[in-house]
């Protein structure tokens, strides 16, 4: 079974992915793959360097500098997605091969913004209150509220995402509550 796992920045999707992995799912993290396809020496990094040389520092991508560009410029974001997304999809397809009966979870922050969700048997959306998400990201990444809000505005509207998801996990409590809600969804996925 192929499951698309998504949620807005700071929603808790990574915690849900860890739970799913602990319970036997094969988790493929699109964010991790996105880092790999722009690692030093890759074609992806070379394409980014050609467009935005100012985001390359000592041969590596300065992700914060690139974020400051693409989260305020939709055209730049589309160009970046055109570089990264095909490479991530190709790499993910190489990892997607699993034994029969395995739940393969593709953790993709922009799942519903693209077409990949249509190739999934189920989609799981992790949702959390906006202020909680902002506080988590500021604490985790050390960025400003404005930077978090810019990233959030680049993501799909919550209600559209909700309408496309087959399963929703509300992350409005503590980690134990999240684990219980994730377990309930995972049990349902196993039963399909």
VENDA-V794684 format. One record per residue. RES is the residue in one small letter. SS is DSSP state (H for helix, E for strand, L for the rest). Layout:
res->(RES | RES)
ss->(SS | SS)
This chain:
res->(x | x | x | x | x | x | x | x | x | x | x | x | x | x | x | x | x | x | x | x | x | x | x | x | x | x | x | x | x | x | x | x | x | x | x | x | x | x | x | x | x | x | x | x | x | x | x | x | x | x | x | x | x | x | x | x | x | x | x | x | x | x | x | x | x | x | x | x | x | x | x | x | x | x | x | x | x | x | x | x | x | x | x | x | x | x | x | x | x | x | x | x | x | x | x | x | x | x | x | x | x | x | x | x | x | x | x | x | x | x | x | x | x | x | x | x | x | x | x | x | x | x | x | x | x | x | x | x | x | x | x | x | x | x | x | x | x | x | x | x | x | x | x | x | x | x | x | x | x | x | x | x | x | x | x | x | x | x | x | x | x | x | x | x | x | x | x | x | x | x | x | x | x | x | x | x | x | x | x | x | x | x | x | x | x | x | x | x | x | x | x | x)
ss->(L | E | E | E | E | E | E | L | L | L | L | L | H | H | H | H | H | H | H | H | H | H | L | L | L | E | E | E | E | H | H | H | H | H | H | H | L | L | L | L | L | L | H | H | H | H | H | H | H | H | H | L | H | H | H | E | E | L | L | E | E | L | H | H | H | H | H | H | H | H | L | L | L | H | H | H | H | H | H | H | H | H | H | H | H | H | H | H | H | H | H | H | H | H | H | L | L | L | L | L | L | L | L | E | E | E | E | L | L | L | L | L | L | L | L | H | H | H | H | L | L | E | E | E | E | E | E | L | L | H | H | H | H | H | H | H | H | H | H | H | H | L | L | L | H | H | H | H | H | H | H | H | H | L | L | L | L | H | H | H | H | H | H | H | L | L | E | E | E | E | L | L | L | L | H | H | H | H | H | H | H | H | H | H | H | H | H | H | H | H | H | L)
